[in-house]
Amino acid sequence: MIESPSVRDRIRAVLPGLVSGLLMLVVALYAATRPRLSWDEVTSAEVATRTTGQIWQLVQHVDAVFGAYYWFLHFWTGIFGDSELSLRLPSILAMAGAVGLTAELGRRLFTPLIGLTTGLILVIIPNTSRYAAEARPYAFVCLFSILGLLLLLAAVRGGPAGRVPKAVVWALYGLSVLLLGGFNLIALTALAAHATVAGIVAWRRRDWRPAGVWLLTVALALLPLAPLVYFGTQQDSTQLHWVKPITVAAIRAMPGEITGSSRVAWLLIGLAVLAAWQPARRLTPIVVLALGPFAAVALASVLLSPMWVARYMIVVLAPLAILAAVALVADTPEPRAWRDLIGGRMVRIGAVLLLLAAIALPGQRSIRLPTAKNGPDYRGLATLVGTYDQPGDVIVYPPKNRAMRAGMDYYLRGVPDRPRDVLFQTPAGQTGLLTAGEFTDDAARVAGATGVWLVIADQRADPLTARPHLRALLTAKYVEAGRWKKKHATAVLYRLRG
């Protein structure tokens, strides 16, 4: 039976997004649990165990920008558990969806071949996989950013959504904007591209009603986020205190930090620049989506508070891939048969993609190393403690450290007779912060333990400076039985003398 042209066309329309999304899913799942959880991921895991009320209390003090993600993860882990894979699986699925939708955006704005090439480029970029396999909201930000743009195009231009009432499309668009801001407020910088689309359509039609509807929809979508925006603006000192001021060197290094490979970044930027020779009408929203977050975050970093952090601008990967694909594919005719795939231009596209993959391979390997993620090696530390732990041991962490206790608790839960966290007083969920409440009488709480584990989040020469009130006790009545250094961490074991 010979397929009708309409069926073939529908299949060709679906293939770029479907192939790209499935390939991203496979690549992201590969060795997804080999790297141990990062310091931010252990925070996600800990916050997910809190009640919805406790999460609301938390976002009033810190991490308001991630509020919706924490609530989502709370319900997700309540159903699927909190193993490493379970924690990361939502982000993996979200990134697969984001890549598929970006390929669809490339197809819709340009051609199916450009859409497919866009998806393949995103799969190749190392940090697409890194943030796919990370229990943080960045993959969702990529998903909602592109989903919103696609829905906006459908709302203002009709197209495939023509059978769906415009009011429904606009409502779905508003929901995507709400989710975009709810999962990361900083990602709302992507709305600059949406504004550009609405403006271009209004200008071409000489009808400003679509732009007005867009503005109203965005305003209504952002209204529920007002509490999170308010809390977020009050949290600079706690949320971004660690971010260094923006510098020329930091700006120059940012492309490599966003992609996970400087060579990949500059090759893609070089290709993207070549796309400038294509018609501007369809390129303009993509260019704004690529440059808008950079400009907005840079301006905020100068005028308000430093926030020049690569993962906050991860949304630029999608438009960068589209621009690179446009330049690479250029005027290459769409393949209509298998023999068209071995033509000169198709070979050129394949060769460039293979070159990009070869350049990206070291980055793909590095993001899957056991200690690839930011922060201490909690898994290695927990294994160490489980190996040398004895009944009666206690464990002590640096004061007011949000991640070390959360990370060790996560990985020590499988250790039988784990050392008692002797200074622990109040769960972090009850403090409204990311840090637990602690007893202040350090020495009295530790005295009499058969062994004392001091685990700190750095490799300082004198670990006891992290807990100076224990120095007299541990030097007089205990002897250092072992000291181990792990990534960004030190574990010291003290045994009772005699």
Secondary structure, DSSP 8 states (H G I E B T S, - for coil): ----HHHHHHHHHHHHHHHHHHHHHHHHHTTTTSS---HHHHHHHHHHTS-HHHHHHHHTTS-GGGHHHHHHHHHHHHHH--SHHHHHHHHHHHHHHHHHHHHHHHHHHT-HHHHHHHHHHHHHSHHHHHHHTSSSTHHHHHHHHHHHHHHHHHHHH-GGGGGS-HHHHHHHHHHHHHHHHHH-GGGGGGHHHHHHHHHHHHHHHT--HHHHHHHHHHHHHHGGGHHHHHHHHT-HHHHSTT-----HHHHHHHHHHHHT-HHHHHHHHHHHHHGGGS-HHHHHHHHHHHHHHHHHHHHHHHHT-----GGGGGGGHHHHHHHHHHHHHTT-----SGGGGGSHHHHHHHHHHHHHHHHHHHHHHHTTSTT-SSS--HHHHHHHHHHH--TTEEEE--TT-HHHHHHHHHHHTTSTT--EETTEEE-HHHHTSSS-EE-S-HHHHHTT-SEEEEEESS--S-GGGGSGGGHHHHHHHEEEEEEEEETTEEEEEEEE--
